[in-house]
Structure formats: C-alpha cells, structure tokens
Amino acid sequence: MSEIDIFNQYPLHIDPQTKSISLPQSSAYTPTQITAINAELQELNDLHRSFLSIEGPAGIPPPPLPVNPKRSAQITKLRDSANATYRKGNHVEAVRLYTYAIDMALSRPGWEPVTLAREELAGLFGNRAQAHMAMQAWPEGFIDAKSSVDSKPVGNVKAWWRVGKCLAEMSRYGEAKSFVLKGLEIEGRVSEGGKELVALLDDVEAALKRA
C-alpha cells in the first residue's frame, strides 16, 4: 500500500478572526508529522492572506481581460511594419517581421476568443505567403497560404488563389485544380477575387492539357 492510499484526519482549528488554520498541540502525532502538517498549513494560510490583499470584492481576484489590448497593438504594429517593408521590396525582412507577428498571435492565451486569433493568423499567414511568392519560394508560400485558408476558409479568396498559384508554379497542376475548384465552391465566381480564381483555373487546366 502506498502513501496515497492512506487517509489521516486531523482536528484542525480555524481562527474565527483571521480564518487561519492551525493544528492543535497533541501528543498523538510524531514530530515529523507535526512539521509536515504545519508546513502545508503555512502555505495554505499564506495563499489565503494573498487573496485577501487583492483589491476587489471579498478579496476575489478579478477575471482576466477578454483580450489583451497590448498584445493586439503589438501584433498590429508588427504587421504594419512588415507591410511597409514588403512594399519597399525587402521581402526577406518582411518575412521576418510577419513571423514575429504570427508567433505573437499564436501565443494568445486560451481564454481569448478563438475567432480573433484565427482572423489575425489568416491575414498574417496570407501576407507572409505573398512575401515568399515574391521571392519565388513556392513551397514556403504554399504552406503559409494553406495555413491562411485553414484559419479562415470563408471570405479569404486571396489565400485560395495563392494556394493554387504556388501549386501551379511547382507543376502540381492536379492539386492546384482541386484547390481552385474548392475555393470557387466556397467563395463563388462573381466577385473580383472569384474572377481571378477562374482565370487561374483556366491556366491550370491549360497546363494539364499540355502535360
């Protein structure tokens, strides 16, 4: 039998004023037991006092903010800097800045809205994909464009186009056609982005015929 299977009940005392818990003096316990119990009670009492010191009703710690505004501002600042760097033609540096923003968006705590993180990541992965594509880094562009689609499948026609374009540039025409058709099924054909998908589909089908 291990210690975890043993239950010992101790006659603890709670001070009516301070609410601290203590073990009454008794000869029924060994010095080792008394030392171990008092150490655990000391930690519990310290935790209780720390809660009481927190501002708020009844010493209850306030709930975490739904969204950390500082994190959002930092992500936005990094994205804007990366966009400006991309427009200047420094695609390597743009990729680096987009990566910082992506890492920060991925590290959002679990209590923040998932939809916020997905929206951020869809845009950031899409932008980094475009920077990779500007350098003709098609595999990297494909991975980021696919990540953008996975984060936001609907209302993200540029990401669908980038996935198809990268696959086509790698001569993976069959896969490119499947992705473009899926994008058209979700996004439709009438929008400006939809028309670009249709044009890409025509190019891909022509390449398949040549192959």
N, C-alpha and C positions, 0 to 999 in steps of 0.2 A: 504494500500500500504506500502510495506517495503522499507527500505533504499536502498536495492539492485535494486529496480525498478526505482530509481531516478538518472538521469544523469545531472551533473553540468559541464559546460565548463568554464575553467579559462584561461585568457590571459597570459600564461606563457612566460617567457623571457629566451632565451638561449644566454649565453655569447659567443661571436664569438671567443675569445681566449681560454678560459678554457673549454668551452662547458658545463658549469654548468647551471642548470635550477633554476630559481627563480620566485617568484610571485611578480609582481609589486605592489607598495603601492596603495591601493584603499580603499575608504570608503564604497564600495559596499559589503564588507564581514564583518562578525562579528568577534570579537577577537577569538572565539572558532574555527571558520572555518580557520582563518589565521594560528593559531597554529597547527591545524591538517594537513593542506596542507604543511606547511613548514617542519613538521616532516617527512612526506613522501618524500618530495623533498630532504631533507638532506640524507636520506637512499639511494635514487637513485644516488645522487652525490657521496656519499662515495663508492658505488659499482662501479661507473664509474672510479673513481680515482684508485681503487684497480686493475681494469683491466689494466689501463694504466701502473701500476707499474710492471706488469708481463713481464718477458723477452720474446721476440718473436716478430714477425711481427705485427705491428699495435696494440700491446697490447692484442693480441688474445691468450687465454690460450692454451697450447699445448694439443693435444688429449691424452687420456690415453694410456699407453702401451698395445699392444695386449695381452701380457702375462707378469705377474709379475714374474721376474726370482727369486726373493727372496722366494716367496710362493712355486714355483716349487722346489727350492733347499731344503726348509724345509720339504716338503712332501716326497721328495726322501730320505732325511736323516732319517726321522721317519720310513719310510718303510724299509730301510736297517737295522736300529736298531731293528725293530720288527722281521725281517727275522733272524737276528743273534740270537736274544733271543729265537725264536722258535727252531732253530737248537740246542740250548743248553737244550731244553726240558722244558723251563719255559713258558708254554703255557698261563698261566693267564696274565703274564706281556706282552707277545706278543699281546694278545687280546687288552690290554690297549693301547699299542703303535699304533696298527693298527687303533684303534678307534680315537686317536688323528689325525692321518693322514687322515682318512675318513672325520672327521669334518672339517679339513682344506680344503680338496678338495671340499667338499660341499659348502663351503663359498666363492668360487671363484666368482668374480663379473660377472654380466650378459653379459658384453661386451667381455669377454674372450671366445675363441672357445668352443662350447659345446662338440665337439668331444674329446678335450683334457681332460675335466673333466670326460667324460664317460670312456675313456681309463684308466685313473687313478683309478676311482672308481671300474671298473671291476676287476682290479688286486688286489686292496686293500680289497674289499669285498670277493674275492676268497681266498686270503691269510688268512683273519680272519675266513672264513668258515673252512679252513683246521685246524686252531688252535682250533676252537670249536670241530671239529670232533676228534682231538687228545685227547680231554677230554671227548669224547662220549656225548657231548652236542648236540644231533642231531637236536632238534628244532631250536636252535640258528644257527647251521651250515646250516640247510635248508634255513633259512631266508636270511643269507648272500650269500649263493650260488645262490639263486633265484635273489637277488639284482645284483649279478655279471652278470648273464645271461640277466637280464633286461637292464643293462647298455651296454652290448656288446653281442648280440645274436650270431654273426658270428665270427669264429676264437677264440672261447672260450670253447673248448671241455672239459677242466678240470672242468669248472663250471657246465656244463651239467652233467658230471659224479658225481660231488659232490651232486647236487640236487637229482639225482636218488638214490645215496648211502644213503643219510640221510633219504629219504622217506622209503627206504627198511629197514633200521635199526629201523624205527618206525612202521614197519609192514604195511605200507601204500603201498602195492605192486601194486595195480591198478594204483595209481597216479604215482608211480615210473616208471612203464612200459610206461605210456603215455609220461612222460618227456624224458625218454631214447629214445623212438622212435622219438620224436620231435628232440632231439639232433642229432640222426643219420641222420634224414632227412636234417638237416642243415649242419652238419659237415662231413657227409659221413662215410664210413666204412673202407676205405683203410689206413688211417693214423694210427699212433700208438695210438693216443687218441681214434680214432674211434674203434679200436680193443678192447680197454678197455671198451668202451660203449657196444659193442657186448657181451663181457664177462659178464658185469653187467646185460644185458638184459636176458642172459641165466639163471643167478642166480635168477633174479626176476621172470621169468616165471616158474622156478622150484618151487619157494616158493609159487606161486599162485596155482600150481597143488597140492602141499601138503596141502594148506589151504582149 
